[in-house]
């Protein structure tokens, strides 16, 4: 008879979810280690937005390749030690950026930050699925997404704020590295709550299934599943959309609506905060909706419509900024449904590998989109920043609909 494991208490679940949230927020913070400093780098070095967009591509190419590979590492050695190494890499990235004397130094910092970012989704979802009870797993996904958006929302204020107050973008980078060390210390101190070798998988095998089939399955067998690649494409398109907002919405709004950059830079923070609120709502919806792809489709199409409205240039400047930020709400509501849909599509025992592969679509989306949107901005095609972001959301809806349809057919066959 299989051994059973006592369900975690609310306090245990909350502690694990909170720690993973902090770690995930840190990883998203380091997505924006350099982009908020682009105006400062342009002033000091004279770089173009295309050149700076390439730094974002370097980060996400390294992260994407590393993420796909780190899923296998997490499944083999465990999530906790990989998490510690990732945070240490972030600290080193901040130090390297702060001491950079030119473009090469910034490239090296982007590589180190990308290496740190690579394992976070396999790590986070492995620990959540292993240690959090099924009843609270949807809220765990919600907090995970919220914390990521809060990391994105905090980074522009933290980095640009310190750079402005201290008169030095280098001090901002060094402060970011110090922040990573603080988070690493918190994780080490609470390492028992992150031990993925203990607990029971929240997505236990279906009733009547045996573990032998999974044990004998080739570790690459999950790559044969169409749902894995459809989820990959969903992340690719949705993060192409996000890349446009994160890196280029502020200067695009500045040019389109003749507002100061100090004001338009708030669009990223507003977008992420709206997305965080949306994820709270989405965390309650995910347990009540059977066809998750419908929630995703409605929310993302609404967000796409708002971005098109901004691109038309017919709104007053401050209203356009608010509407662009509000588009984050729909993306946020869809977030927990997205993560639960991936969980349903993943075979038992392959969580790290599946999340690593699927979320590498996020990195590919950022790496491809950043230089392309940078070129559009250099050419003065500011409205296309918002049109392109909206189009990418529509394409992600198509992918989500195909994933959800496949999951529904598989569930119907198993019934």
Residue pairs with C-beta under 8 A, 6 or more apart in sequence:
4 200
5 199
5 200
7 133
8 16
8 131
8 132
8 133
8 199
10 136
12 131
12 193
13 131
13 132
13 133
13 136
13 140
15 190
15 193
16 127
16 128
16 131
16 132
16 140
16 193
16 194
17 128
17 132
17 136
17 139
17 140
17 143
17 144
18 143
19 186
19 187
19 190
19 193
19 194
20 124
20 127
20 128
20 140
20 143
20 144
20 147
20 194
21 143
21 144
21 146
21 147
22 147
22 183
22 186
22 187
23 83
23 87
23 120
23 123
23 124
23 183
23 187
24 120
24 124
24 144
24 147
24 148
24 151
25 147
25 148
25 150
25 151
25 154
26 87
26 90
26 151
26 179
26 180
26 183
27 86
27 90
27 116
27 117
27 120
27 148
27 151
28 147
28 148
28 149
28 150
28 151
28 152
28 155
29 151
29 152
29 154
29 155
29 158
29 176
29 179
30 90
30 93
30 113
30 116
30 117
30 155
30 176
30 180
31 59
31 117
31 151
31 152
31 155
31 246
31 366
32 152
32 155
32 156
32 159
32 246
32 268
33 93
33 94
33 97
33 109
33 113
33 155
33 159
33 173
33 176
34 41
34 52
34 55
34 56
34 59
34 97
34 106
34 109
34 110
35 52
35 56
35 156
35 246
35 247
36 155
36 156
36 159
36 160
36 163
36 265
37 159
37 160
37 163
37 169
37 172
37 173
38 49
38 52
38 247
39 261
40 163
40 169
41 47
41 52
41 106
41 169
42 48
42 49
42 52
44 169
45 102
45 103
47 103
48 374
48 378
49 248
49 251
49 374
49 377
49 378
50 371
50 374
50 375
50 378
51 103
52 374
53 247
53 370
53 371
53 373
53 374
53 375
54 370
54 371
54 374
55 106
55 107
55 110
56 110
56 243
56 247
56 366
56 367
56 370
56 371
57 366
57 367
57 368
57 370
57 371
58 107
58 110
58 111
58 114
58 367
59 110
59 111
59 113
59 114
59 117
59 366
59 367
60 114
60 362
60 363
60 364
60 365
60 366
60 367
60 370
61 114
61 363
61 364
61 367
62 110
62 111
62 114
62 115
62 118
63 114
63 115
63 117
63 118
63 360
63 363
64 118
64 360
64 361
64 362
64 363
64 364
64 367
65 118
65 360
65 363
66 114
66 115
66 117
66 118
66 119
67 117
67 118
67 119
67 120
67 121
67 122
67 356
67 357
67 359
67 360
67 362
67 363
68 356
68 357
68 360
69 118
69 356
70 82
70 118
70 119
70 122
70 123
70 352
70 356
71 119
71 122
71 352
71 353
71 354
71 355
71 356
71 357
72 219
72 352
72 353
72 356
73 82
73 119
73 122
73 352
74 82
74 119
74 122
74 123
74 126
74 352
74 356
75 122
75 126
75 219
75 350
75 351
75 352
75 353
78 196
78 197
79 122
79 123
79 124
79 126
79 127
79 130
79 194
79 196
79 352
80 123
80 127
80 191
80 194
80 195
80 196
82 119
82 122
82 123
83 119
83 120
83 123
83 127
83 187
83 194
84 184
84 187
84 188
85 119
86 115
86 116
86 117
86 118
86 119
86 120
86 123
87 116
87 180
87 181
87 183
87 184
87 187
88 116
88 180
88 184
89 112
89 113
89 115
89 116
90 112
90 113
90 116
90 117
90 176
90 177
90 180
91 177
91 178
91 180
91 181
91 184
92 112
92 116
92 177
93 109
93 110
93 112
93 113
93 116
93 177
93 180
94 109
94 173
94 174
94 175
94 176
94 177
94 178
94 179
94 180
95 173
95 174
95 177
96 105
96 108
96 109
96 112
97 105
97 106
97 109
97 113
97 170
97 173
97 176
97 177
98 170
98 171
98 172
98 173
98 174
98 177
99 105
99 170
100 106
100 108
100 109
100 170
109 173
114 363
116 180
117 363
118 363
119 356
121 355
121 356
121 359
121 362
122 351
122 352
122 353
122 355
122 356
122 359
123 352
124 144
125 144
125 339
125 343
125 351
125 352
125 355
126 196
126 351
126 352
126 355
127 194
127 196
128 137
128 140
128 141
128 144
128 202
129 137
129 201
129 202
129 203
129 343
129 351
130 196
130 198
130 199
130 200
130 201
130 202
131 193
131 194
131 195
131 196
131 198
131 199
132 140
132 202
133 202
134 202
134 203
137 202
138 283
138 286
138 287
138 336
138 340
139 283
141 283
141 286
141 335
141 336
141 339
141 340
142 279
142 280
142 282
142 283
142 286
142 335
142 336
143 283
144 339
145 275
145 276
145 279
145 282
145 332
145 335
145 336
145 339
146 276
146 279
146 280
146 332
149 272
149 273
149 275
149 276
149 279
149 328
149 332
150 272
150 273
150 276
152 246
152 268
152 272
153 268
153 269
153 272
153 273
153 276
154 269
156 265
156 268
156 269
157 269
158 172
158 175
158 176
158 179
159 169
159 172
159 173
159 176
160 172
160 265
161 172
162 171
162 172
162 175
163 169
163 171
163 172
166 172
187 194
201 348
201 349
201 351
203 343
203 346
203 348
203 351
204 348
205 211
205 214
205 348
206 414
209 348
211 349
214 347
214 348
214 349
214 350
215 349
217 347
219 350
219 353
221 347
222 228
222 346
222 347
222 350
222 353
222 354
222 357
223 357
225 345
225 347
226 406
227 345
227 403
227 406
227 407
228 345
228 346
228 354
228 357
228 358
230 399
230 402
230 403
230 406
231 341
231 342
231 345
231 358
231 361
231 399
231 403
232 357
232 358
232 360
232 361
233 361
233 396
233 399
234 338
234 361
234 396
234 399
234 400
234 403
235 358
235 359
235 360
235 361
235 362
235 365
235 396
236 361
236 362
236 364
236 365
236 368
236 396
237 365
237 392
237 393
237 395
237 396
237 399
238 300
238 331
238 362
238 365
238 392
238 393
238 396
239 361
239 362
239 363
239 365
239 366
239 369
240 365
240 366
240 368
240 369
240 388
240 389
240 392
241 307
241 331
241 369
241 388
241 389
241 390
241 392
241 393
241 396
242 331
242 365
242 366
242 389
243 365
243 366
243 369
243 370
243 373
244 369
244 373
244 385
244 386
244 388
244 389
244 392
245 267
245 268
245 271
245 324
245 327
245 328
245 389
246 268
247 370
247 373
247 374
248 373
248 374
248 376
248 377
248 385
249 264
249 267
249 268
249 271
249 324
249 385
249 386
249 389
250 261
250 264
250 265
250 267
250 268
251 261
251 264
251 377
252 377
252 382
252 383
252 385
252 386
253 259
253 264
253 267
253 310
253 317
253 320
253 321
253 324
254 260
254 261
254 264
255 380
255 382
256 313
256 320
256 382
256 383
257 264
257 313
257 316
257 317
257 320
257 321
258 317
259 317
259 318
259 321
263 318
263 321
264 321
266 321
266 325
267 321
267 324
267 325
270 321
270 322
270 324
270 325
270 326
270 328
271 324
271 325
271 327
271 328
272 328
273 325
273 328
274 325
274 326
274 327
274 328
274 329
274 332
275 328
275 329
275 331
275 332
275 335
276 332
277 329
277 332
278 299
278 328
278 329
278 330
278 331
278 332
278 333
278 334
278 335
279 332
279 333
279 335
279 336
281 332
281 333
282 295
282 332
282 333
282 334
282 335
282 336
282 337
283 336
285 295
285 333
285 336
285 337
286 292
286 295
286 336
286 337
286 340
289 295
289 337
291 404
291 408
292 337
292 338
292 340
292 341
292 344
292 404
293 337
293 341
293 400
293 401
293 403
293 404
293 405
294 404
295 333
295 334
295 337
296 334
296 337
296 338
296 341
296 397
296 400
296 404
297 397
297 400
297 401
298 330
299 330
299 331
299 333
299 334
300 330
300 331
300 334
300 393
300 394
300 396
300 397
300 400
301 330
301 393
301 394
301 397
302 330
303 327
303 328
303 329
303 330
303 331
303 390
303 393
304 327
304 389
304 390
304 391
304 393
304 394
305 390
306 323
306 324
306 326
306 327
306 330
307 324
307 327
307 386
307 387
307 389
307 390
307 393
308 386
308 387
308 390
309 315
309 323
310 320
310 323
310 324
310 327
310 386
311 383
311 384
311 385
311 386
311 387
311 390
312 383
313 320
313 383
315 323
324 386
331 393
338 400
341 400
341 403
341 404
341 407
342 354
342 355
342 358
344 407
344 411
345 354
345 403
345 406
345 407
346 354
346 355
347 354
365 392
369 392
372 388
373 385
373 388
376 382
376 384
376 385
376 388
377 385
